[in-house]
Amino acid sequence: MPQCSAMTYFVLKNVHVLAAMTTISGFLLRGYWMIIGSEKLQHRVTKIVPHVVDTVFLLSGVAMVWLLHLDPFRQPWLIAKFSGLLVYILLGTIAIKRGRTPQIRLIALVGAVSVFAYIAGVAITRSPLSWMRFLT
């Protein structure tokens, strides 16, 4: 990898990791607000900022895939990461706004956080086994 590309990758990776930490932190905060019934969930900033952070998160990931010339359809770990992302988004929307009861929302919240942990494990190990890779 040329020097410029190595620096670009380093920056993209750090932006991606920072966005990941920011998105899960914000999700946990919104989950807490959901549990206690806070009006803060209805605040305009609370509704906009997660979309901005998630866009940065997604675009930095796509940019790293492009920069490294990876074929996402030939990398099982990238397929697992993307699939996990779809499940995380689905569970996240149920947890924060679409769950019919507080119990359903809480179960979806725990599920979403668990899926996020799986995705982080896939990213770190570059294996669809995620954290279980360390057990083999």
MODELLER restraints for C-alpha pairs under 7 A, 6 or more apart:
rsr = mdl.restraints
at = mdl.atoms
rsr.add(forms.Gaussian(group=physical.xy_distance, feature=features.Distance(at['CA:9:A'], at['CA:64:A']), mean=6.37, stdev=0.5))
rsr.add(forms.Gaussian(group=physical.xy_distance, feature=features.Distance(at['CA:12:A'], at['CA:60:A']), mean=5.66, stdev=0.5))
rsr.add(forms.Gaussian(group=physical.xy_distance, feature=features.Distance(at['CA:12:A'], at['CA:64:A']), mean=6.53, stdev=0.5))
rsr.add(forms.Gaussian(group=physical.xy_distance, feature=features.Distance(at['CA:15:A'], at['CA:60:A']), mean=6.79, stdev=0.5))
rsr.add(forms.Gaussian(group=physical.xy_distance, feature=features.Distance(at['CA:16:A'], at['CA:57:A']), mean=5.30, stdev=0.5))
rsr.add(forms.Gaussian(group=physical.xy_distance, feature=features.Distance(at['CA:16:A'], at['CA:60:A']), mean=5.45, stdev=0.5))
rsr.add(forms.Gaussian(group=physical.xy_distance, feature=features.Distance(at['CA:16:A'], at['CA:61:A']), mean=6.30, stdev=0.5))
rsr.add(forms.Gaussian(group=physical.xy_distance, feature=features.Distance(at['CA:19:A'], at['CA:53:A']), mean=6.09, stdev=0.5))
rsr.add(forms.Gaussian(group=physical.xy_distance, feature=features.Distance(at['CA:19:A'], at['CA:56:A']), mean=6.72, stdev=0.5))
rsr.add(forms.Gaussian(group=physical.xy_distance, feature=features.Distance(at['CA:19:A'], at['CA:57:A']), mean=5.10, stdev=0.5))
rsr.add(forms.Gaussian(group=physical.xy_distance, feature=features.Distance(at['CA:20:A'], at['CA:57:A']), mean=6.34, stdev=0.5))
rsr.add(forms.Gaussian(group=physical.xy_distance, feature=features.Distance(at['CA:23:A'], at['CA:50:A']), mean=6.67, stdev=0.5))
rsr.add(forms.Gaussian(group=physical.xy_distance, feature=features.Distance(at['CA:23:A'], at['CA:53:A']), mean=6.32, stdev=0.5))
rsr.add(forms.Gaussian(group=physical.xy_distance, feature=features.Distance(at['CA:23:A'], at['CA:54:A']), mean=6.52, stdev=0.5))
rsr.add(forms.Gaussian(group=physical.xy_distance, feature=features.Distance(at['CA:30:A'], at['CA:41:A']), mean=6.57, stdev=0.5))
rsr.add(forms.Gaussian(group=physical.xy_distance, feature=features.Distance(at['CA:31:A'], at['CA:96:A']), mean=6.39, stdev=0.5))
rsr.add(forms.Gaussian(group=physical.xy_distance, feature=features.Distance(at['CA:31:A'], at['CA:109:A']), mean=6.68, stdev=0.5))
rsr.add(forms.Gaussian(group=physical.xy_distance, feature=features.Distance(at['CA:33:A'], at['CA:40:A']), mean=6.96, stdev=0.5))
rsr.add(forms.Gaussian(group=physical.xy_distance, feature=features.Distance(at['CA:33:A'], at['CA:41:A']), mean=6.56, stdev=0.5))
rsr.add(forms.Gaussian(group=physical.xy_distance, feature=features.Distance(at['CA:34:A'], at['CA:96:A']), mean=6.44, stdev=0.5))
rsr.add(forms.Gaussian(group=physical.xy_distance, feature=features.Distance(at['CA:72:A'], at['CA:78:A']), mean=5.66, stdev=0.5))
rsr.add(forms.Gaussian(group=physical.xy_distance, feature=features.Distance(at['CA:72:A'], at['CA:79:A']), mean=6.48, stdev=0.5))
rsr.add(forms.Gaussian(group=physical.xy_distance, feature=features.Distance(at['CA:73:A'], at['CA:79:A']), mean=6.58, stdev=0.5))
rsr.add(forms.Gaussian(group=physical.xy_distance, feature=features.Distance(at['CA:76:A'], at['CA:128:A']), mean=6.45, stdev=0.5))
rsr.add(forms.Gaussian(group=physical.xy_distance, feature=features.Distance(at['CA:77:A'], at['CA:122:A']), mean=6.24, stdev=0.5))
rsr.add(forms.Gaussian(group=physical.xy_distance, feature=features.Distance(at['CA:77:A'], at['CA:126:A']), mean=5.40, stdev=0.5))
rsr.add(forms.Gaussian(group=physical.xy_distance, feature=features.Distance(at['CA:77:A'], at['CA:127:A']), mean=4.86, stdev=0.5))
rsr.add(forms.Gaussian(group=physical.xy_distance, feature=features.Distance(at['CA:77:A'], at['CA:128:A']), mean=4.79, stdev=0.5))
rsr.add(forms.Gaussian(group=physical.xy_distance, feature=features.Distance(at['CA:80:A'], at['CA:128:A']), mean=5.48, stdev=0.5))
rsr.add(forms.Gaussian(group=physical.xy_distance, feature=features.Distance(at['CA:81:A'], at['CA:119:A']), mean=5.40, stdev=0.5))
rsr.add(forms.Gaussian(group=physical.xy_distance, feature=features.Distance(at['CA:81:A'], at['CA:122:A']), mean=6.34, stdev=0.5))
rsr.add(forms.Gaussian(group=physical.xy_distance, feature=features.Distance(at['CA:84:A'], at['CA:115:A']), mean=6.30, stdev=0.5))
rsr.add(forms.Gaussian(group=physical.xy_distance, feature=features.Distance(at['CA:84:A'], at['CA:119:A']), mean=6.03, stdev=0.5))
rsr.add(forms.Gaussian(group=physical.xy_distance, feature=features.Distance(at['CA:88:A'], at['CA:112:A']), mean=4.95, stdev=0.5))
rsr.add(forms.Gaussian(group=physical.xy_distance, feature=features.Distance(at['CA:88:A'], at['CA:115:A']), mean=5.84, stdev=0.5))
rsr.add(forms.Gaussian(group=physical.xy_distance, feature=features.Distance(at['CA:88:A'], at['CA:116:A']), mean=6.41, stdev=0.5))
rsr.add(forms.Gaussian(group=physical.xy_distance, feature=features.Distance(at['CA:91:A'], at['CA:108:A']), mean=5.15, stdev=0.5))
rsr.add(forms.Gaussian(group=physical.xy_distance, feature=features.Distance(at['CA:91:A'], at['CA:109:A']), mean=6.82, stdev=0.5))
rsr.add(forms.Gaussian(group=physical.xy_distance, feature=features.Distance(at['CA:91:A'], at['CA:111:A']), mean=6.67, stdev=0.5))
rsr.add(forms.Gaussian(group=physical.xy_distance, feature=features.Distance(at['CA:91:A'], at['CA:112:A']), mean=5.22, stdev=0.5))
rsr.add(forms.Gaussian(group=physical.xy_distance, feature=features.Distance(at['CA:92:A'], at['CA:108:A']), mean=6.73, stdev=0.5))
rsr.add(forms.Gaussian(group=physical.xy_distance, feature=features.Distance(at['CA:92:A'], at['CA:109:A']), mean=6.40, stdev=0.5))
rsr.add(forms.Gaussian(group=physical.xy_distance, feature=features.Distance(at['CA:92:A'], at['CA:112:A']), mean=5.68, stdev=0.5))
rsr.add(forms.Gaussian(group=physical.xy_distance, feature=features.Distance(at['CA:94:A'], at['CA:105:A']), mean=6.04, stdev=0.5))
rsr.add(forms.Gaussian(group=physical.xy_distance, feature=features.Distance(at['CA:94:A'], at['CA:108:A']), mean=6.11, stdev=0.5))
rsr.add(forms.Gaussian(group=physical.xy_distance, feature=features.Distance(at['CA:95:A'], at['CA:105:A']), mean=4.07, stdev=0.5))
rsr.add(forms.Gaussian(group=physical.xy_distance, feature=features.Distance(at['CA:95:A'], at['CA:106:A']), mean=6.29, stdev=0.5))
rsr.add(forms.Gaussian(group=physical.xy_distance, feature=features.Distance(at['CA:95:A'], at['CA:108:A']), mean=4.87, stdev=0.5))
rsr.add(forms.Gaussian(group=physical.xy_distance, feature=features.Distance(at['CA:95:A'], at['CA:109:A']), mean=4.89, stdev=0.5))
rsr.add(forms.Gaussian(group=physical.xy_distance, feature=features.Distance(at['CA:96:A'], at['CA:105:A']), mean=6.74, stdev=0.5))
rsr.add(forms.Gaussian(group=physical.xy_distance, feature=features.Distance(at['CA:99:A'], at['CA:105:A']), mean=4.91, stdev=0.5))
rsr.add(forms.Gaussian(group=physical.xy_distance, feature=features.Distance(at['CA:118:A'], at['CA:130:A']), mean=5.85, stdev=0.5))
rsr.add(forms.Gaussian(group=physical.xy_distance, feature=features.Distance(at['CA:121:A'], at['CA:130:A']), mean=4.34, stdev=0.5))
rsr.add(forms.Gaussian(group=physical.xy_distance, feature=features.Distance(at['CA:121:A'], at['CA:131:A']), mean=5.08, stdev=0.5))
rsr.add(forms.Gaussian(group=physical.xy_distance, feature=features.Distance(at['CA:122:A'], at['CA:128:A']), mean=5.63, stdev=0.5))
rsr.add(forms.Gaussian(group=physical.xy_distance, feature=features.Distance(at['CA:122:A'], at['CA:129:A']), mean=6.88, stdev=0.5))
rsr.add(forms.Gaussian(group=physical.xy_distance, feature=features.Distance(at['CA:122:A'], at['CA:130:A']), mean=4.22, stdev=0.5))
